[in-house]
Amino acid sequence: MIVRDTFVATTTAFLDDPRTVIVLADISAAAFAPAAAQHPDRVINVGIREQLMVGVAGGLALTGLRPIVHSYAPFLVERTYEQIKLDLDHQGVGAVLVSVGASYDRAAAGRTHLGPADVALIDTLHNWTVHAPGHRDEVPGLLRDVVCGQESAYVRLSTQSNAQAYPEAGDLRVLRDAGPGAALLVAVGPTLDAALDATSDLPVTVAYTHRPRPFDTTGLRALANSAVILVEPYLAGTSTRLLSDALADRPHRLLALGVRREELRRYGSAADHARWHGLDATGLRRSITDFLSPALV
Amino acid sequence: MTTLATTARVAEAAAPLDGRDPVAPLLERVRAGRQFGANVLSTLDVLQVLYDRVLRITPATVDDPDRDRFLLSKGHAVAGYYALLAAKGFIPPDWLDDQGGPSSRLGDHPDRTLIPGVEIGSGSLGHGLGLGVGTALGLRAQGRPDPRVYVLLGDAELDEGSNHEAIAYAGAVGLGNLTAIVVDNSSATHGWPGGVATRFTVNGWTAATVDGRDRDALHPALTGHHGHRPHAVVALVRDGE
């Protein structure tokens, strides 16, 4: 849980600001115990009560504090969806939600601990920032940015990691330029390394972002040609709407890859699930070459 | 159709404490000839005692961090609430004439971003107490011991499990600046055997159960907290009132 350690250390440091308050529902409470000992009124563990966790965050924000709310992705976002919608957004207040677990970090735990729909659910709401960092060293900077803001943000931590961090890659950052007219692949968060491997000898420009919301549509329009490939670590197609809208005035083809909706009912490891969802380098390459083959022939 | 009896009931429910209370005519403006449900009348006395004698909030202090907070969790009970907000000068009485209209700030459920003095937007049941717990924690974390947080719920609203998350937690941590008021008109489909108050006291709250139409009983109940435990007031109202 290396990325969680980074989150805990970074967030604990934020408590120096008297506006910061952390709300937990038992998950990671032990890791925050030293912070709680120092700031008992601003490290709040409500027990295994996720609805209350988000309701409390809304009330804290109403008094002017900046809540950071943390749990497993499905418990933080899916179980509390109405609290997020009403106790934060409808009240006109913001919070920073930070999840662990991602789509299948704890694959052996089974369906209850898989959270592939989190970003799609947050995406039903207005004006949220979403980060899906692909490396632990991206976490402190993006956390600082969203905690220092006023609006709501969702930070999706994952034990899946790329080899290298790109802390400044909120806007699209080109990591491989295949030249004019090439297809554009946008890799979100920890999908980057597999996407780079999959396309190492293909005429594909690869761009990376750890901030799918707000999506860098300006960068997309500058980089995109007639073929765009989107690789996301959560539900396939989650960002299709935004990319289609951004390119509505151009003829283009779009391939959206990500976690499939089917419940696999299998355990194993995160790497196994990536392979089963076609998100390992081999699977990505198969999908991408199929998509590009009319142009390659 | 509105019956004479209903109209008389509204007037009686809104009867002034001092003989000059302006709420009754304001409530008639909100009513605009419609028939009110039982939930409107059942909350009127509690609301009047709160705004007349308990809450330390005025139109001038709606943004004061040290104001008392009143959170209407049963957001459908707006008619008396809006009438009181107008009577106390939080909103212009003119707003009452167009409730729910396309240009109105007053919906069938309140929106805090549209109405001065309204602390939360509500409507979906079971959200106010969690928000109230968070508000009470936020005041405590900022070293503000004076303001108190009052949340008004209904006995049927207690069906929502989110309330029980809040009740158990607030009791466990001794959230002494929180008061939950449950207007109990026996509308919960499966009832609360043993009484509503027991749901609170078993979790460490103090509680008082009083006649919800008796203002002289409501006042000591609403101010009967002790400072180190959350407090519940169950206001009993006969079915259909």
Boltz contact constraints between the chains, C-beta under 6 A:
constraints:
  - contact:
      token1: [A, 41]
      token2: [B, 140]
      max_distance: 6.0
  - contact:
      token1: [A, 41]
      token2: [B, 141]
      max_distance: 6.0
  - contact:
      token1: [A, 42]
      token2: [B, 141]
      max_distance: 6.0
  - contact:
      token1: [A, 46]
      token2: [B, 169]
      max_distance: 6.0
  - contact:
      token1: [A, 49]
      token2: [B, 165]
      max_distance: 6.0
  - contact:
      token1: [A, 51]
      token2: [B, 162]
      max_distance: 6.0
  - contact:
      token1: [A, 51]
      token2: [B, 165]
      max_distance: 6.0
  - contact:
      token1: [A, 52]
      token2: [B, 130]
      max_distance: 6.0
  - contact:
      token1: [A, 52]
      token2: [B, 165]
      max_distance: 6.0
  - contact:
      token1: [A, 52]
      token2: [B, 166]
      max_distance: 6.0
  - contact:
      token1: [A, 52]
      token2: [B, 169]
      max_distance: 6.0
  - contact:
      token1: [A, 55]
      token2: [B, 130]
      max_distance: 6.0
  - contact:
      token1: [A, 55]
      token2: [B, 131]
      max_distance: 6.0
  - contact:
      token1: [A, 56]
      token2: [B, 133]
      max_distance: 6.0
  - contact:
      token1: [A, 56]
      token2: [B, 134]
      max_distance: 6.0
  - contact:
      token1: [A, 58]
      token2: [B, 131]
      max_distance: 6.0
  - contact:
      token1: [A, 58]
      token2: [B, 134]
      max_distance: 6.0
  - contact:
      token1: [A, 59]
      token2: [B, 131]
      max_distance: 6.0
  - contact:
      token1: [A, 59]
      token2: [B, 134]
      max_distance: 6.0
  - contact:
      token1: [A, 59]
      token2: [B, 135]
      max_distance: 6.0
  - contact:
      token1: [A, 60]
      token2: [B, 134]
      max_distance: 6.0
  - contact:
      token1: [A, 60]
      token2: [B, 138]
      max_distance: 6.0
  - contact:
      token1: [A, 62]
      token2: [B, 135]
      max_distance: 6.0
  - contact:
      token1: [A, 63]
      token2: [B, 135]
      max_distance: 6.0
  - contact:
      token1: [A, 63]
      token2: [B, 138]
      max_distance: 6.0
  - contact:
      token1: [A, 63]
      token2: [B, 139]
      max_distance: 6.0
  - contact:
      token1: [A, 65]
      token2: [B, 138]
      max_distance: 6.0
  - contact:
      token1: [A, 86]
      token2: [B, 124]
      max_distance: 6.0
  - contact:
      token1: [A, 86]
      token2: [B, 127]
      max_distance: 6.0
  - contact:
      token1: [A, 87]
      token2: [B, 127]
      max_distance: 6.0
  - contact:
      token1: [A, 87]
      token2: [B, 131]
      max_distance: 6.0
  - contact:
      token1: [A, 90]
      token2: [B, 121]
      max_distance: 6.0
  - contact:
      token1: [A, 91]
      token2: [B, 121]
      max_distance: 6.0
  - contact:
      token1: [A, 92]
      token2: [B, 113]
      max_distance: 6.0
